[in-house]
Amino acid sequence: MFRKVAKMTAILAVISSAIVFAQGCGHHKWLSPEKRAEMVVQKLKSELELNESQAATLEKIKGEVLAKRKELNLPEGHFLPKEAVDEIRGEKLNVDKWNKYGQEREKKKGELRTFILKKAVEFHAILTPAQRNKLADLITKFQDKFRKEKEEG
């Protein structure tokens, strides 16, 4: 059971970080969610050697995740809402308001995370055991790369 949860978490981490949460690194950090998602999908198609049916399913999942993100109206990056920026101009900050902004954003992110996990399960189900192993290796390589960059930076 733990291995299954770990695999699902890893898949979720890759898909969601690339499509939704990660700002990327270097020249990728300012790409739109759509462009980041396309980069990840192309990488997965290539590295996992997905067949036509698998590739079509992955494209469908990408579209659904991006549509859900748009539906939730999640801003890119860590930008403050206009109302928060306007309040900075004032005499005093309203802590309750700022907490409300944060809670609303976290609620939306939680809803998106739940949606993405369902899609990760769907993607995982279409992979062969060899592709799952390759995906796990890609995730490990990705994490090691960014762990090293973080330590050096």
C-alpha positions as CSV (number, residue, x, y, z in Angstrom):
1,M,0.0,0.0,0.0
2,F,2.8,2.4,0.9
3,R,4.6,1.8,-2.4
4,K,1.4,2.6,-4.3
5,V,0.8,5.8,-2.4
6,A,4.5,6.7,-2.9
7,K,4.2,6.2,-6.6
8,M,1.0,8.2,-6.8
9,T,2.6,11.0,-4.8
10,A,5.6,11.0,-7.1
11,I,3.4,11.2,-10.2
12,L,1.4,13.9,-8.7
13,A,4.5,15.8,-7.8
14,V,5.8,15.8,-11.3
15,I,2.6,16.6,-13.1
16,S,1.4,19.3,-10.6
17,S,4.8,20.9,-10.1
18,A,5.3,21.3,-13.8
19,I,1.8,22.3,-14.7
20,V,0.6,24.2,-11.7
21,F,2.9,25.0,-8.8
22,A,6.5,25.1,-10.0
23,Q,7.8,28.3,-11.3
24,G,10.6,26.4,-13.0
25,C,14.2,27.4,-13.0
26,G,16.4,29.7,-15.0
27,H,14.8,30.6,-18.3
28,H,11.7,28.4,-17.7
29,K,10.5,30.3,-14.6
30,W,8.4,32.8,-16.5
31,L,6.8,30.5,-18.9
32,S,3.0,30.3,-18.7
33,P,1.4,27.2,-17.1
34,E,0.4,26.2,-20.6
35,K,3.9,26.3,-21.9
36,R,5.3,24.6,-18.9
37,A,2.7,21.9,-19.2
38,E,3.5,21.4,-22.9
39,M,7.2,21.0,-22.0
40,V,6.5,18.3,-19.5
41,V,4.1,16.5,-21.8
42,Q,6.6,16.4,-24.6
43,K,9.3,15.2,-22.2
44,L,7.1,12.4,-20.8
45,K,6.0,11.3,-24.3
46,S,9.7,11.1,-25.4
47,E,11.3,9.7,-22.3
48,L,8.5,7.1,-21.5
49,E,8.1,6.3,-25.2
50,L,4.3,6.6,-24.9
51,N,2.2,4.9,-27.6
52,E,-0.5,6.9,-29.4
53,S,-3.2,6.0,-27.0
54,Q,-1.1,6.9,-24.0
55,A,0.0,10.2,-25.5
56,A,-3.6,11.1,-26.3
57,T,-4.7,10.3,-22.7
58,L,-1.8,12.5,-21.4
59,E,-2.8,15.4,-23.7
60,K,-6.4,15.0,-22.5
61,I,-5.2,15.1,-18.8
62,K,-3.1,18.2,-19.5
63,G,-6.1,20.0,-21.0
64,E,-8.3,19.0,-18.1
65,V,-5.8,20.2,-15.5
66,L,-5.2,23.5,-17.3
67,A,-9.0,24.0,-17.6
68,K,-9.5,23.3,-13.9
69,R,-6.7,25.8,-13.0
70,K,-8.3,28.4,-15.2
71,E,-11.8,27.6,-13.6
72,L,-10.3,28.2,-10.2
73,N,-8.8,31.5,-11.3
74,L,-5.4,30.7,-9.7
75,P,-2.8,33.4,-10.3
76,E,0.6,32.5,-11.6
77,G,3.4,32.6,-9.1
78,H,3.2,34.2,-5.7
79,F,1.6,37.4,-6.8
80,L,-0.6,39.3,-4.3
81,P,-4.2,40.1,-5.2
82,K,-4.8,43.7,-6.3
83,E,-6.8,44.4,-3.1
84,A,-3.7,43.4,-1.0
85,V,-1.4,45.7,-3.0
86,D,-3.9,48.5,-2.6
87,E,-4.0,48.0,1.1
88,I,-0.2,48.3,1.3
89,R,-0.6,51.9,0.2
90,G,-2.8,52.6,3.2
91,E,-1.9,53.5,6.8
92,K,-2.4,50.1,8.2
93,L,-2.6,46.4,7.1
94,N,-5.7,44.4,8.0
95,V,-4.3,41.0,9.1
96,D,-7.7,39.4,8.9
97,K,-8.0,40.4,5.3
98,W,-4.5,39.1,4.5
99,N,-5.3,35.8,6.2
100,K,-8.5,35.6,4.1
101,Y,-6.5,36.1,0.9
102,G,-4.2,33.3,2.0
103,Q,-7.0,31.0,3.0
104,E,-8.9,31.5,-0.3
105,R,-5.7,30.7,-2.3
106,E,-4.9,27.6,-0.2
107,K,-8.5,26.4,-0.6
108,K,-8.2,26.7,-4.4
109,K,-4.8,25.0,-4.4
110,G,-6.2,22.2,-2.3
111,E,-9.1,21.7,-4.7
112,L,-6.7,21.7,-7.6
113,R,-4.3,19.2,-5.8
114,T,-7.3,16.8,-5.3
115,F,-8.2,17.1,-9.0
116,I,-4.6,16.5,-10.1
117,L,-4.3,13.5,-7.9
118,K,-7.3,11.9,-9.6
119,K,-5.6,12.6,-13.0
120,A,-2.3,11.2,-11.7
121,V,-4.1,8.0,-10.9
122,E,-5.6,7.9,-14.4
123,F,-2.1,8.5,-16.0
124,H,-0.5,5.9,-13.7
125,A,-3.1,3.3,-14.8
126,I,-2.2,3.5,-18.5
127,L,1.6,3.1,-18.0
128,T,3.4,-0.3,-18.3
129,P,5.5,-1.4,-15.4
130,A,8.7,-0.4,-17.4
131,Q,7.2,3.0,-18.0
132,R,6.4,3.4,-14.3
133,N,10.0,2.5,-13.4
134,K,11.3,5.0,-16.0
135,L,9.0,7.7,-14.6
136,A,10.3,7.0,-11.0
137,D,13.8,7.4,-12.4
138,L,13.0,10.6,-14.1
139,I,11.4,12.0,-10.9
140,T,14.5,11.0,-8.9
141,K,16.8,12.7,-11.5
142,F,14.6,15.8,-11.5
143,Q,14.6,16.0,-7.7
144,D,18.3,15.5,-7.4
145,K,19.0,18.2,-10.0
146,F,17.0,20.8,-8.1
147,R,18.2,19.7,-4.7
148,K,21.8,20.3,-5.9
149,E,20.9,23.6,-7.4
150,K,19.3,24.7,-4.2
151,E,22.3,23.6,-2.1
152,E,24.6,25.5,-4.5
153,G,22.4,28.6,-4.7
